[in-house]
Amino acid sequence: MLKTAEIMPLTGALGAEVSGVQLADLVKRNDSSNAEQLFQMLVENKVLVFRDQHPDPQTHVDVAKLIGDLAPAVPMYPKVAGYEDIIIIRNDDDNPPENEVWHADMTYREVPIFASVLHGVHIPPVGGDTLWVDMVAVAEGLSAPMRQFLTGLTARHTIQKGFSFVNENGQNDRAAELADTINREKATNHPVLRKHPVSGAETLFVNAAFTEAINELAADESDAMLRHLYSCIDNPRYQMRVKWRPGTVVMWDNWATQHYACGDHYPSFREVQRVTVSTPRYASLGLN
């Protein structure tokens, strides 16, 4: 089925729009060769965009399972009724955009999640786009002396940094969930330059949401270096942008990219639903 799909690259750096495929049909066929091909397309393109899908919750979950084993959902978000694996990210009068920063998901875990599958459910008429950046290309764009300096350095990632806004905004219920999660998810260290466990490509693996510090540097040195590395992400030649439509599904490789949900739609209503994949199913891994 995927052999007849049309794959249109979206930028010179990353991303492809896939047409001629209905994900629901892919799930129903339960064909391992199609699932492996989907996985390979994802690793090669880093972000895949599927239009006019409108998956029901079970299909959404099953699509994610095609590429790997599911990760526990982040507890600070509501879930789709009957589907604990699907979180709801909703913006309305009571829920303004809250995390407008470049980030990779859940890097505070010892093994960061491999991928996410996001379904656009309610899309505002204008705004609310999501951007992705190719962290392989960002790493390749660093000078050779900078790459040499960063090689061997590690950075500390924590959930409390990424969700600090919960306490700052006085969201008491979510703050209680965060405190409980912090007790289970301790600080984790990852290489600043990390090899992608499937492709082997070197990635810059620090992000403004969850990275607290570079361990081997003094605090002021770490802060200055992180600011510089984050500034490299802002180069448009490494980026792509998706304009959502209802029924659009986007899956991305969280080990090779970061993303940014633009809040320019607010106060218009926006809802997307996400399933996360912990580890891929079709590769032999040497994690970290």
MINUNU-90088 format. One record per residue (C-alpha): residue number from 1; residue in one letter; y, z, x. Coordinates in nm, 3 decimals, decimal comma. Each point is the difference from the previous one (the first is absolute). Example, Ala and Ser with C-alpha at 12.3 -4.5 7.8 and 13.67 -1.06 7.14 Angstrom:
<atoms>
<atom 1; "A"; <-0,450; 0,780; 1,230>>
<atom 2; "S"; <0,344; -0,066; 0,137>>
</atoms>
This chain:
<atoms>
<atom 1; "M"; <0,000; 0,000; 0,000>>
<atom 2; "L"; <0,246; 0,092; 0,275>>
<atom 3; "K"; <-0,089; -0,317; 0,189>>
<atom 4; "T"; <0,203; -0,198; -0,254>>
<atom 5; "A"; <0,298; 0,239; 0,008>>
<atom 6; "E"; <0,335; -0,131; 0,116>>
<atom 7; "I"; <0,156; 0,224; 0,265>>
<atom 8; "M"; <0,373; -0,053; 0,053>>
<atom 9; "P"; <0,159; 0,187; 0,294>>
<atom 10; "L"; <0,317; 0,179; -0,106>>
<atom 11; "T"; <0,171; 0,048; 0,337>>
<atom 12; "G"; <-0,058; -0,086; 0,363>>
<atom 13; "A"; <-0,098; 0,361; 0,068>>
<atom 14; "L"; <-0,225; 0,120; -0,280>>
<atom 15; "G"; <-0,103; -0,031; -0,361>>
<atom 16; "A"; <-0,159; -0,262; -0,222>>
<atom 17; "E"; <-0,001; -0,076; -0,371>>
<atom 18; "V"; <-0,349; -0,077; -0,130>>
<atom 19; "S"; <-0,033; -0,228; -0,302>>
<atom 20; "G"; <-0,299; -0,134; -0,189>>
<atom 21; "V"; <-0,169; 0,342; -0,008>>
<atom 22; "Q"; <-0,035; 0,253; -0,279>>
<atom 23; "L"; <-0,086; 0,336; 0,148>>
<atom 24; "A"; <-0,181; 0,104; -0,319>>
<atom 25; "D"; <-0,237; -0,295; 0,041>>
<atom 26; "L"; <-0,051; 0,090; 0,364>>
<atom 27; "V"; <-0,108; 0,349; -0,102>>
<atom 28; "K"; <-0,234; -0,130; -0,271>>
<atom 29; "R"; <-0,176; -0,232; 0,241>>
<atom 30; "N"; <-0,076; 0,295; 0,234>>
<atom 31; "D"; <-0,056; -0,247; 0,283>>
<atom 32; "S"; <-0,005; 0,161; 0,344>>
<atom 33; "S"; <0,098; -0,325; 0,173>>
<atom 34; "N"; <0,316; -0,024; -0,213>>
<atom 35; "A"; <0,079; 0,366; 0,065>>
<atom 36; "E"; <-0,039; -0,044; 0,375>>
<atom 37; "Q"; <0,219; -0,310; -0,010>>
<atom 38; "L"; <0,267; 0,194; -0,189>>
<atom 39; "F"; <-0,014; 0,270; 0,266>>
<atom 40; "Q"; <0,036; -0,257; 0,278>>
<atom 41; "M"; <0,296; -0,164; -0,176>>
<atom 42; "L"; <0,166; 0,339; -0,022>>
<atom 43; "V"; <-0,042; 0,084; 0,367>>
<atom 44; "E"; <0,120; -0,345; 0,105>>
<atom 45; "N"; <0,307; -0,011; -0,227>>
<atom 46; "K"; <0,071; 0,376; -0,022>>
<atom 47; "V"; <0,145; -0,034; -0,353>>
<atom 48; "L"; <-0,152; -0,198; -0,291>>
<atom 49; "V"; <0,191; -0,074; -0,322>>
<atom 50; "F"; <-0,183; -0,092; -0,322>>
<atom 51; "R"; <0,208; -0,106; -0,304>>
<atom 52; "D"; <-0,081; 0,020; -0,372>>
<atom 53; "Q"; <-0,294; 0,240; 0,035>>
<atom 54; "H"; <0,068; 0,287; -0,247>>
<atom 55; "P"; <-0,311; 0,197; 0,101>>
<atom 56; "D"; <-0,119; 0,282; -0,224>>
<atom 57; "P"; <-0,045; 0,334; 0,183>>
<atom 58; "Q"; <-0,373; -0,048; 0,064>>
<atom 59; "T"; <0,060; -0,346; 0,146>>
<atom 60; "H"; <0,278; 0,141; 0,219>>
<atom 61; "V"; <-0,239; 0,259; 0,142>>
<atom 62; "D"; <-0,281; -0,253; 0,043>>
<atom 63; "V"; <0,226; -0,244; 0,185>>
<atom 64; "A"; <0,084; 0,273; 0,252>>
<atom 65; "K"; <-0,371; 0,077; 0,038>>
<atom 66; "L"; <-0,061; -0,362; 0,102>>
<atom 67; "I"; <0,171; 0,066; 0,332>>
<atom 68; "G"; <-0,105; 0,359; 0,071>>
<atom 69; "D"; <-0,062; 0,357; -0,103>>
<atom 70; "L"; <0,272; 0,168; -0,205>>
<atom 71; "A"; <0,220; 0,277; 0,137>>
<atom 72; "P"; <0,092; 0,312; -0,197>>
<atom 73; "A"; <0,321; -0,064; -0,193>>
<atom 74; "V"; <0,320; 0,177; 0,104>>
<atom 75; "P"; <0,018; 0,307; -0,228>>
<atom 76; "M"; <0,381; -0,002; -0,041>>
<atom 77; "Y"; <-0,012; -0,299; -0,239>>
<atom 78; "P"; <-0,127; -0,032; -0,356>>
<atom 79; "K"; <-0,325; -0,189; -0,055>>
<atom 80; "V"; <-0,106; -0,262; -0,253>>
<atom 81; "A"; <-0,189; 0,179; -0,278>>
<atom 82; "G"; <-0,370; 0,001; 0,083>>
<atom 83; "Y"; <0,056; -0,150; 0,347>>
<atom 84; "E"; <0,067; 0,258; 0,271>>
<atom 85; "D"; <0,005; -0,275; 0,265>>
<atom 86; "I"; <0,312; -0,169; -0,146>>
<atom 87; "I"; <0,337; 0,163; 0,059>>
<atom 88; "I"; <0,306; -0,090; -0,206>>
<atom 89; "I"; <0,328; -0,058; 0,184>>
<atom 90; "R"; <0,263; 0,000; -0,272>>
<atom 91; "N"; <0,378; -0,021; 0,005>>
<atom 92; "D"; <0,186; 0,104; -0,314>>
<atom 93; "D"; <0,282; 0,238; -0,093>>
<atom 94; "D"; <-0,206; 0,298; 0,117>>
<atom 95; "N"; <-0,152; -0,171; 0,306>>
<atom 96; "P"; <0,252; -0,180; 0,222>>
<atom 97; "P"; <-0,121; -0,186; 0,311>>
<atom 98; "E"; <-0,087; 0,266; 0,255>>
<atom 99; "N"; <-0,135; -0,151; 0,320>>
<atom 100; "E"; <0,215; -0,293; 0,107>>
<atom 101; "V"; <-0,115; -0,010; 0,360>>
<atom 102; "W"; <-0,231; -0,221; 0,204>>
<atom 103; "H"; <-0,343; 0,164; 0,011>>
<atom 104; "A"; <-0,376; -0,042; 0,012>>
<atom 105; "D"; <-0,196; 0,197; -0,258>>
<atom 106; "M"; <-0,167; 0,331; 0,078>>
<atom 107; "T"; <0,020; -0,017; 0,380>>
<atom 108; "Y"; <-0,020; 0,381; -0,004>>
<atom 109; "R"; <-0,376; -0,037; -0,050>>
<atom 110; "E"; <-0,231; 0,014; 0,301>>
<atom 111; "V"; <-0,116; -0,349; -0,097>>
<atom 112; "P"; <0,297; -0,169; -0,175>>
<atom 113; "I"; <-0,088; -0,206; -0,303>>
<atom 114; "F"; <-0,094; -0,360; 0,070>>
<atom 115; "A"; <0,154; -0,175; -0,299>>
<atom 116; "S"; <0,175; 0,030; -0,335>>
<atom 117; "V"; <-0,024; -0,209; -0,318>>
<atom 118; "L"; <0,317; 0,014; -0,211>>
<atom 119; "H"; <0,033; -0,132; -0,358>>
<atom 120; "G"; <0,341; -0,078; -0,149>>
<atom 121; "V"; <-0,017; 0,137; -0,356>>
<atom 122; "H"; <0,362; 0,030; -0,118>>
<atom 123; "I"; <0,245; -0,205; 0,204>>
<atom 124; "P"; <0,380; 0,015; -0,038>>
<atom 125; "P"; <0,187; -0,324; -0,067>>
<atom 126; "V"; <0,182; 0,024; 0,334>>
<atom 127; "G"; <-0,081; 0,188; 0,321>>
<atom 128; "G"; <-0,289; 0,228; 0,087>>
<atom 129; "D"; <-0,142; -0,234; 0,265>>
<atom 130; "T"; <-0,236; 0,128; 0,270>>
<atom 131; "L"; <0,031; -0,100; 0,366>>
<atom 132; "W"; <-0,268; 0,004; 0,269>>
<atom 133; "V"; <0,032; -0,018; 0,377>>
<atom 134; "D"; <-0,259; -0,117; 0,252>>
<atom 135; "M"; <-0,052; 0,287; 0,244>>
<atom 136; "V"; <-0,210; -0,221; 0,228>>
<atom 137; "A"; <0,298; -0,233; 0,039>>
<atom 138; "V"; <0,233; 0,298; 0,053>>
<atom 139; "A"; <-0,225; 0,126; 0,281>>
<atom 140; "E"; <-0,016; -0,346; 0,154>>
<atom 141; "G"; <0,380; -0,020; -0,010>>
<atom 142; "L"; <0,041; 0,305; 0,222>>
<atom 143; "S"; <0,070; -0,069; 0,367>>
<atom 144; "A"; <-0,286; 0,038; 0,245>>
<atom 145; "P"; <0,159; 0,309; 0,164>>
<atom 146; "M"; <0,045; 0,162; -0,343>>
<atom 147; "R"; <-0,362; -0,068; -0,096>>
<atom 148; "Q"; <-0,111; 0,143; 0,333>>
<atom 149; "F"; <0,211; 0,312; -0,058>>
<atom 150; "L"; <-0,139; 0,053; -0,351>>
<atom 151; "T"; <-0,363; -0,057; 0,100>>
<atom 152; "G"; <-0,183; 0,332; -0,006>>
<atom 153; "L"; <0,267; 0,183; -0,201>>
<atom 154; "T"; <-0,094; 0,162; -0,329>>
<atom 155; "A"; <0,203; 0,091; -0,309>>
<atom 156; "R"; <-0,041; 0,281; -0,251>>
<atom 157; "H"; <-0,022; -0,095; -0,369>>
<atom 158; "T"; <0,029; 0,250; -0,288>>
<atom 159; "I"; <-0,003; -0,020; -0,378>>
<atom 160; "Q"; <0,278; 0,256; -0,033>>
<atom 161; "K"; <0,247; -0,230; 0,174>>
<atom 162; "G"; <-0,082; -0,292; -0,227>>
<atom 163; "F"; <0,028; 0,204; -0,318>>
<atom 164; "S"; <0,286; 0,232; 0,099>>
<atom 165; "F"; <0,203; -0,145; -0,289>>
<atom 166; "V"; <-0,230; 0,183; -0,245>>
<atom 167; "N"; <0,141; 0,337; 0,105>>
<atom 168; "E"; <0,350; -0,135; 0,055>>
<atom 169; "N"; <0,010; -0,132; -0,358>>
<atom 170; "G"; <-0,134; 0,323; -0,147>>
<atom 171; "Q"; <-0,315; -0,165; -0,139>>
<atom 172; "N"; <-0,193; 0,325; -0,031>>
<atom 173; "D"; <-0,327; -0,138; -0,138>>
<atom 174; "R"; <-0,021; -0,263; 0,272>>
<atom 175; "A"; <0,106; 0,256; 0,262>>
<atom 176; "A"; <-0,301; 0,212; -0,096>>
<atom 177; "E"; <-0,228; -0,303; 0,036>>
<atom 178; "L"; <0,162; -0,077; 0,337>>
<atom 179; "A"; <-0,054; 0,354; 0,127>>
<atom 180; "D"; <-0,366; -0,017; -0,100>>
<atom 181; "T"; <-0,041; -0,338; 0,172>>
<atom 182; "I"; <0,169; 0,125; 0,318>>
<atom 183; "N"; <-0,266; 0,270; 0,022>>
<atom 184; "R"; <-0,266; -0,274; 0,007>>
<atom 185; "E"; <0,185; -0,274; 0,191>>
<atom 186; "K"; <0,106; 0,141; 0,337>>
<atom 187; "A"; <0,223; -0,183; 0,248>>
<atom 188; "T"; <-0,174; -0,301; 0,154>>
<atom 189; "N"; <0,067; -0,181; 0,325>>
<atom 190; "H"; <-0,027; -0,379; 0,037>>
<atom 191; "P"; <0,073; -0,230; 0,294>>
<atom 192; "V"; <0,352; -0,141; -0,011>>
<atom 193; "L"; <-0,154; -0,336; 0,091>>
<atom 194; "R"; <-0,324; -0,010; -0,197>>
<atom 195; "K"; <-0,264; -0,271; 0,007>>
<atom 196; "H"; <-0,090; -0,128; -0,345>>
<atom 197; "P"; <-0,362; 0,113; -0,050>>
<atom 198; "V"; <-0,106; -0,339; -0,145>>
<atom 199; "S"; <0,212; -0,268; 0,165>>
<atom 200; "G"; <0,056; 0,185; 0,328>>
<atom 201; "A"; <0,368; -0,096; -0,007>>
<atom 202; "E"; <0,248; 0,253; 0,134>>
<atom 203; "T"; <0,232; 0,148; -0,262>>
<atom 204; "L"; <0,304; 0,224; 0,016>>
<atom 205; "F"; <-0,128; 0,300; -0,196>>
<atom 206; "V"; <0,296; 0,227; -0,072>>
<atom 207; "N"; <0,189; 0,011; -0,329>>
<atom 208; "A"; <0,312; 0,169; -0,129>>
<atom 209; "A"; <-0,177; 0,172; -0,291>>
<atom 210; "F"; <-0,282; 0,191; 0,167>>
<atom 211; "T"; <0,059; -0,004; 0,379>>
<atom 212; "E"; <0,160; 0,324; 0,121>>
<atom 213; "A"; <0,014; -0,046; 0,375>>
<atom 214; "I"; <-0,146; -0,164; 0,309>>
<atom 215; "N"; <-0,200; 0,283; 0,152>>
<atom 216; "E"; <0,047; -0,072; 0,369>>
<atom 217; "L"; <0,382; -0,024; -0,015>>
<atom 218; "A"; <0,268; 0,265; -0,029>>
<atom 219; "A"; <0,141; 0,034; -0,351>>
<atom 220; "D"; <0,323; -0,191; 0,070>>
<atom 221; "E"; <-0,191; -0,271; 0,188>>
<atom 222; "S"; <-0,248; -0,031; -0,287>>
<atom 223; "D"; <0,275; -0,027; -0,260>>
<atom 224; "A"; <0,182; -0,268; 0,200>>
<atom 225; "M"; <-0,317; -0,200; 0,065>>
<atom 226; "L"; <-0,108; 0,013; -0,364>>
<atom 227; "R"; <0,345; -0,116; -0,113>>
<atom 228; "H"; <-0,029; -0,295; 0,237>>
<atom 229; "L"; <-0,351; -0,091; -0,111>>
<atom 230; "Y"; <0,098; 0,020; -0,368>>
<atom 231; "S"; <0,295; -0,231; 0,068>>
<atom 232; "C"; <-0,247; -0,265; 0,124>>
<atom 233; "I"; <-0,155; -0,006; -0,348>>
<atom 234; "D"; <0,330; -0,117; -0,151>>
<atom 235; "N"; <-0,029; -0,347; 0,157>>
<atom 236; "P"; <-0,042; -0,244; -0,295>>
<atom 237; "R"; <-0,223; -0,234; 0,201>>
<atom 238; "Y"; <-0,278; 0,261; -0,023>>
<atom 239; "Q"; <0,037; 0,052; -0,376>>
<atom 240; "M"; <-0,099; -0,144; -0,336>>
<atom 241; "R"; <0,120; 0,082; -0,353>>
<atom 242; "V"; <-0,182; -0,011; -0,334>>
<atom 243; "K"; <0,187; -0,046; -0,326>>
<atom 244; "W"; <-0,224; 0,161; -0,260>>
<atom 245; "R"; <-0,100; -0,143; -0,333>>
<atom 246; "P"; <-0,209; 0,182; -0,262>>
<atom 247; "G"; <-0,365; -0,045; 0,093>>
<atom 248; "T"; <0,062; -0,058; 0,370>>
<atom 249; "V"; <-0,252; 0,168; 0,230>>
<atom 250; "V"; <0,073; 0,051; 0,370>>
<atom 251; "M"; <-0,248; 0,132; 0,254>>
<atom 252; "W"; <0,097; 0,080; 0,356>>
<atom 253; "D"; <-0,144; 0,117; 0,329>>
<atom 254; "N"; <0,155; 0,344; 0,056>>
<atom 255; "W"; <-0,117; 0,006; 0,363>>
<atom 256; "A"; <0,203; -0,311; 0,086>>
<atom 257; "T"; <0,311; 0,030; -0,221>>
<atom 258; "Q"; <0,266; 0,226; -0,139>>
<atom 259; "H"; <0,172; -0,046; -0,335>>
<atom 260; "Y"; <0,324; 0,087; -0,178>>
<atom 261; "A"; <0,047; 0,024; -0,376>>
<atom 262; "C"; <0,358; -0,102; -0,075>>
<atom 263; "G"; <0,164; 0,222; -0,262>>
<atom 264; "D"; <0,276; -0,242; -0,098>>
<atom 265; "H"; <-0,147; -0,035; -0,350>>
<atom 266; "Y"; <0,084; 0,357; -0,100>>
<atom 267; "P"; <0,069; 0,118; -0,270>>
<atom 268; "S"; <-0,214; -0,281; -0,147>>
<atom 269; "F"; <-0,359; 0,104; -0,072>>
<atom 270; "R"; <-0,264; -0,095; 0,255>>
<atom 271; "E"; <-0,368; 0,095; 0,021>>
<atom 272; "V"; <-0,262; -0,103; 0,253>>
<atom 273; "Q"; <-0,353; 0,139; 0,037>>
<atom 274; "R"; <-0,184; 0,042; 0,330>>
<atom 275; "V"; <-0,355; 0,040; 0,123>>
<atom 276; "T"; <-0,057; 0,080; 0,368>>
<atom 277; "V"; <-0,292; -0,098; 0,224>>
<atom 278; "S"; <-0,104; 0,243; 0,272>>
<atom 279; "T"; <-0,216; -0,217; 0,227>>
<atom 280; "P"; <-0,105; -0,366; -0,013>>
<atom 281; "R"; <-0,349; -0,098; -0,097>>
<atom 282; "Y"; <-0,051; -0,313; 0,207>>
<atom 283; "A"; <0,078; 0,103; 0,356>>
<atom 284; "S"; <-0,141; 0,210; 0,280>>
<atom 285; "L"; <0,272; 0,252; 0,078>>
<atom 286; "G"; <0,108; 0,189; 0,306>>
<atom 287; "L"; <0,257; 0,217; -0,174>>
<atom 288; "N"; <0,301; 0,112; 0,203>>
</atoms>
